[in-house]
Amino acid sequence: MTDQVTQPSGFGRSYKHVARRIVASRRDGMADNQLGLVLTFVAGAVNAGGFFYVGQYTSHMSGIVAAIADHVVLGLGDLVVAGLIAFGAFMLGAATSAILINWGRRHYVSTQYVLPISLECVLLLVFGALVGPTLPASLVQPLGIPLLCFIMGLQNATVTKISSARIRTTHITGMVTDLGIEIGKFGYEMVGRFRPTDARAPVTADRPKFVLLSSLLAAFVCGGIIGALGFSRIGPAFATLLALVLAALVAPSLGEILRHRRRARRRRQRSRT
């Protein structure tokens, strides 16, 4: 009796297609929006949930820099150093994202964005399964805060690169600012309808942008609520569930990278024989 190759189910094919499209190098607006929603949800969960564990929001660089300035004036040297470490970790995460994306662009063009998201997944697993549960209380803040800041910088830079700076998953201040601008334009547009015809170009709100920003803000809030509940009930192990969300996103593309490496290795071996 011959062995039969099991074909993936319709759901499996659809899942792989959607996951690959969301992280593919060839971008479109829908893929950017879908990836932005997923990562903004994760950012909200890590930021709000992580507060229950480390006692500080780790994506809020404006607040961290302001706190550094306050602590300098108050002469609190230890807190100044801690703030600088958190700030540096966020920046290092962003720099690491750029390095991985540009390296991937040279080696795996179609999956260049998978690497930084995969690294974020691994770091969340490390935090949830190893660092969080095993750290003594005295090391929770010195090690936990820089790690979470690094993850947030890595993620924010990745989405910024992918969407050509159209989406920033942790920069809620910018989202709310842009949302307010669109609301103002919409209000001006409504008032303009009751005025005499003007030869100048009308002011119109960018409705797709308004919907996107509203969706991203809602995703961050929902992620924050779920993250706060998860971290408060389960503890840092909840981060492993967030890692699984990212793993589901990149798994099909990682498989493609591994197959590419195996094919390249076989070609090199044949060329030597």
C-alpha positions as CSV (number, residue, x, y, z in Angstrom):
1,M,0.0,0.0,0.0
2,T,1.5,3.3,-1.1
3,D,1.9,6.2,1.3
4,Q,-0.3,9.1,0.6
5,V,0.9,12.7,1.2
6,T,-1.5,14.5,3.4
7,Q,-2.5,17.8,1.9
8,P,-3.0,20.8,4.1
9,S,-6.7,21.6,4.9
10,G,-8.4,24.6,3.5
11,F,-8.0,26.3,6.8
12,G,-4.2,25.5,6.8
13,R,-3.7,26.9,3.3
14,S,-5.7,30.0,4.2
15,Y,-3.8,30.6,7.4
16,K,-0.4,30.2,5.7
17,H,-1.4,32.5,2.9
18,V,-2.7,35.2,5.2
19,A,0.3,34.9,7.6
20,R,2.8,35.1,4.8
21,R,1.1,38.1,3.2
22,I,1.0,40.1,6.4
23,V,4.8,39.9,6.9
24,A,5.8,39.8,3.2
25,S,8.3,42.3,1.8
26,R,5.8,43.4,-0.9
27,R,3.4,45.6,1.1
28,D,-0.1,46.8,0.6
29,G,-2.3,48.9,2.8
30,M,-4.4,46.0,4.0
31,A,-1.3,44.0,5.0
32,D,0.2,47.0,6.9
33,N,-3.1,47.6,8.7
34,Q,-3.5,43.9,9.7
35,L,0.1,43.7,11.0
36,G,-0.3,47.0,12.7
37,L,-3.4,45.9,14.5
38,V,-1.8,42.6,15.7
39,L,1.4,44.3,16.9
40,T,-0.4,47.3,18.5
41,F,-2.5,44.8,20.5
42,V,0.7,43.0,21.6
43,A,2.3,46.4,22.5
44,G,-0.7,47.4,24.6
45,A,-0.7,44.0,26.4
46,V,3.1,44.2,27.1
47,N,3.0,47.9,28.1
48,A,0.0,47.7,30.5
49,G,0.5,44.2,31.6
50,G,4.2,44.6,32.2
51,F,3.4,47.5,34.6
52,F,2.0,44.9,37.0
53,Y,5.3,43.1,37.0
54,V,8.0,45.9,36.7
55,G,6.0,48.9,38.0
56,Q,6.7,51.0,34.9
57,Y,5.4,51.5,31.4
58,T,8.1,50.5,29.0
59,S,7.1,52.0,25.7
60,H,6.6,55.6,26.9
61,M,9.9,57.2,26.0
62,S,8.5,60.7,26.5
63,G,7.7,59.9,30.1
64,I,11.1,58.1,30.7
65,V,13.1,61.1,29.3
66,A,11.0,63.5,31.4
67,A,11.6,61.4,34.5
68,I,15.4,61.4,33.7
69,A,15.3,65.2,33.7
70,D,13.4,65.3,37.0
71,H,15.7,62.9,38.6
72,V,18.8,64.9,37.5
73,V,17.3,68.0,39.2
74,L,16.5,66.1,42.3
75,G,19.9,64.6,42.4
76,L,18.7,61.0,42.3
77,G,21.6,59.5,40.5
78,D,20.5,55.8,40.6
79,L,17.2,56.7,39.0
80,V,18.9,58.7,36.3
81,V,21.1,55.7,35.5
82,A,18.0,53.4,35.4
83,G,16.2,55.8,33.1
84,L,19.2,56.0,30.8
85,I,19.4,52.2,30.6
86,A,15.7,52.0,29.8
87,F,16.1,54.7,27.1
88,G,19.2,53.0,25.7
89,A,17.5,49.6,25.6
90,F,14.5,51.0,23.6
91,M,16.9,52.6,21.1
92,L,19.0,49.5,20.9
93,G,15.9,47.5,20.1
94,A,15.0,49.9,17.3
95,A,18.6,49.7,16.0
96,T,18.5,45.9,16.1
97,S,15.3,45.9,14.0
98,A,17.0,48.0,11.4
99,I,20.0,45.7,11.3
100,L,17.9,42.5,11.0
101,I,15.6,44.0,8.3
102,N,18.6,45.2,6.2
103,W,20.4,41.9,6.6
104,G,17.2,40.0,5.7
105,R,16.8,42.3,2.6
106,R,20.2,41.0,1.3
107,H,19.6,37.4,2.1
108,Y,15.9,36.6,2.2
109,V,14.2,39.3,0.2
110,S,10.7,37.9,0.5
111,T,10.8,37.4,4.2
112,Q,13.0,40.3,5.4
113,Y,10.5,41.5,8.1
114,V,10.1,38.0,9.7
115,L,13.5,38.2,11.6
116,P,12.7,41.1,14.0
117,I,9.2,39.8,14.7
118,S,10.7,36.4,15.4
119,L,13.3,37.9,17.7
120,E,10.4,39.7,19.6
121,C,8.6,36.3,19.9
122,V,11.7,34.7,21.3
123,L,12.3,37.5,23.8
124,L,8.7,37.4,25.0
125,L,9.1,33.6,25.5
126,V,12.3,34.2,27.5
127,F,10.7,36.8,29.6
128,G,7.5,34.8,30.2
129,A,9.1,31.3,30.7
130,L,12.5,32.1,32.2
131,V,13.2,35.7,33.3
132,G,9.9,36.6,34.8
133,P,9.2,33.6,37.0
134,T,12.9,33.1,38.2
135,L,14.1,36.6,38.8
136,P,14.5,37.6,42.5
137,A,12.6,40.7,43.5
138,S,15.7,42.8,43.7
139,L,16.4,42.2,40.0
140,V,12.9,42.6,38.6
141,Q,13.3,46.2,37.7
142,P,17.0,46.3,36.8
143,L,16.6,43.5,34.3
144,G,12.9,43.4,33.5
145,I,12.5,47.0,32.5
146,P,15.4,47.1,29.9
147,L,14.2,43.8,28.4
148,L,10.7,45.1,27.9
149,C,12.0,48.4,26.6
150,F,14.2,46.6,24.1
151,I,11.2,44.6,22.9
152,M,9.0,47.7,22.5
153,G,11.8,49.5,20.6
154,L,12.3,46.5,18.4
155,Q,8.6,46.2,17.6
156,N,8.0,49.9,17.0
157,A,10.9,50.2,14.6
158,T,9.8,47.1,12.7
159,V,6.3,48.4,12.0
160,T,7.7,51.8,11.3
161,K,10.0,50.3,8.6
162,I,7.3,48.0,7.2
163,S,4.7,50.8,6.9
164,S,7.1,53.5,5.8
165,A,6.5,55.4,9.0
166,R,2.7,55.3,8.5
167,I,2.1,53.2,11.6
168,R,3.8,53.3,15.0
169,T,2.5,50.7,17.4
170,T,3.7,52.1,20.7
171,H,3.4,55.8,19.9
172,I,-0.1,56.5,21.2
173,T,0.6,60.2,21.5
174,G,1.2,60.4,17.8
175,M,-1.9,58.4,17.0
176,V,-4.1,60.6,19.2
177,T,-2.6,63.7,17.6
178,D,-3.3,62.5,14.1
179,L,-6.7,61.3,15.1
180,G,-7.5,64.8,16.5
181,I,-6.3,66.4,13.3
182,E,-8.6,64.2,11.2
183,I,-11.5,65.1,13.6
184,G,-10.7,68.8,13.1
185,K,-10.6,68.4,9.3
186,F,-13.9,66.5,9.4
187,G,-15.5,69.3,11.5
188,Y,-14.2,71.9,9.2
189,E,-15.6,69.9,6.2
190,M,-19.0,69.7,7.8
191,V,-19.1,73.5,8.5
192,G,-17.9,74.2,4.9
193,R,-21.0,72.5,3.5
194,F,-23.2,75.3,4.8
195,R,-21.1,78.1,3.3
196,P,-21.2,79.6,-0.2
197,T,-19.2,77.9,-2.9
198,D,-15.4,78.6,-2.5
199,A,-13.1,78.4,-5.4
200,R,-10.3,77.1,-3.2
201,A,-9.6,73.4,-2.7
202,P,-12.0,72.1,0.0
203,V,-10.7,70.7,3.2
204,T,-11.6,67.0,3.5
205,A,-10.8,64.5,6.2
206,D,-8.9,61.3,5.4
207,R,-11.6,58.8,6.3
208,P,-9.5,55.6,5.8
209,K,-6.8,57.1,8.0
210,F,-9.3,58.0,10.6
211,V,-10.6,54.4,10.6
212,L,-7.1,53.0,10.8
213,L,-6.1,55.3,13.7
214,S,-9.3,54.5,15.6
215,S,-8.7,50.8,15.1
216,L,-5.1,51.0,16.2
217,L,-6.1,53.0,19.3
218,A,-8.8,50.4,20.1
219,A,-6.4,47.5,19.6
220,F,-3.9,49.1,22.0
221,V,-6.6,49.7,24.6
222,C,-8.0,46.1,24.2
223,G,-4.4,44.7,24.4
224,G,-3.8,46.8,27.5
225,I,-6.9,45.5,29.2
226,I,-6.2,41.9,28.4
227,G,-2.5,42.3,29.2
228,A,-3.3,43.8,32.6
229,L,-5.8,41.0,33.4
230,G,-3.3,38.4,32.2
231,F,-0.3,39.7,34.1
232,S,-2.3,40.3,37.2
233,R,-3.9,36.9,37.3
234,I,-1.2,34.7,35.7
235,G,2.0,36.7,36.2
236,P,4.8,37.2,33.7
237,A,4.1,33.8,32.2
238,F,1.2,35.5,30.3
239,A,4.0,36.9,28.0
240,T,4.3,33.4,26.6
241,L,0.8,33.6,25.2
242,L,1.7,36.9,23.5
243,A,4.7,35.2,22.0
244,L,2.5,32.4,20.6
245,V,0.5,35.1,18.8
246,L,3.6,36.3,17.1
247,A,4.8,32.8,16.5
248,A,1.6,32.0,14.6
249,L,2.3,35.1,12.5
250,V,5.8,34.2,11.4
251,A,5.8,30.4,11.5
252,P,5.0,29.9,7.8
253,S,7.6,32.4,6.6
254,L,10.2,30.9,9.0
255,G,9.5,27.5,7.4
256,E,10.2,29.2,4.0
257,I,13.5,30.5,5.2
258,L,14.6,27.1,6.5
259,R,13.6,25.4,3.2
260,H,15.6,28.1,1.3
261,R,18.7,27.4,3.4
262,R,18.4,23.6,2.9
263,R,18.1,24.1,-0.9
264,A,21.1,26.4,-0.9
265,R,23.1,23.9,1.2
266,R,22.3,21.1,-1.2
267,R,23.3,23.3,-4.2
268,R,26.7,24.0,-2.6
269,Q,27.2,20.3,-1.8
270,R,26.4,19.4,-5.4
271,S,28.8,22.0,-6.8
272,R,31.7,20.6,-4.7
273,T,31.2,17.1,-6.0
